[in-house]
Amino acid sequence: FMAATLSSDMEKTDKIVTFLDESRALGLSMLPADVNASAWMFVAVDARNIRHGLGALKGVGRAVSEAIAAE
């Protein structure tokens, strides 16, 4: 649920910060963006870990993110 919530507002930095804080308060861990493991959106790796989406990185557009994920 939280991965979907984060992904729905990726372009809004203030909302992402709020959701990240809330995720940590719920005991969820945020894994950093990783060119080998990340997708465009935030992804739930398991019940306690969410991988940061490449689409939420400033200056990285969707086409670039999807090309990286496809590699």
C-alpha positions in Angstrom: 0.0 0.0 0.0 2.7 2.5 1.0 4.7 1.8 -2.2 1.6 2.6 -4.3 1.0 5.8 -2.2 4.6 7.0 -2.7 4.4 6.2 -6.4 1.1 8.1 -6.9 2.8 11.4 -5.9 6.3 11.0 -7.1 6.5 14.5 -8.6 5.5 16.2 -5.3 8.6 16.3 -3.1 6.8 17.6 -0.1 4.3 14.7 -0.1 7.1 12.1 -0.7 8.9 13.4 2.4 5.7 13.2 4.5 5.0 9.6 3.2 8.6 8.6 3.8 8.4 9.8 7.4 5.1 8.0 7.9 6.6 4.8 6.4 9.5 4.9 8.8 7.1 5.5 11.7 5.3 2.3 10.7 8.5 0.4 10.8 9.1 0.2 7.0 12.6 0.5 5.6 13.3 2.6 2.5 15.9 1.0 0.3 17.9 3.4 -1.8 17.4 3.7 -5.6 19.6 1.1 -7.3 20.2 1.0 -11.1 20.2 -2.8 -10.9 17.1 -3.3 -8.7 14.8 -0.2 -9.0 11.9 0.4 -11.3 10.2 3.6 -12.4 7.9 3.5 -9.3 8.4 2.6 -5.7 8.2 -1.2 -5.2 7.5 -3.3 -2.1 10.4 -5.7 -1.9 8.8 -7.6 0.9 6.6 -6.9 3.9 9.0 -4.4 5.5 11.1 -3.0 2.7 10.3 -0.5 -0.1 12.8 0.2 -2.9 13.0 3.8 -4.0 11.7 4.4 -7.5 13.9 5.9 -10.2 11.1 8.2 -11.2 11.3 10.0 -7.9 14.9 11.1 -8.5 15.3 14.7 -9.6 16.5 15.1 -13.2 15.7 11.5 -14.2 12.8 11.3 -16.6 10.5 8.4 -17.2 12.1 7.3 -20.5 15.6 7.2 -18.9 14.3 5.4 -15.8 12.5 2.8 -17.9 15.6 2.3 -20.1 17.7 1.7 -17.0 15.2 -0.7 -15.5 15.0 -2.6 -18.8 18.8 -3.2 -18.8 
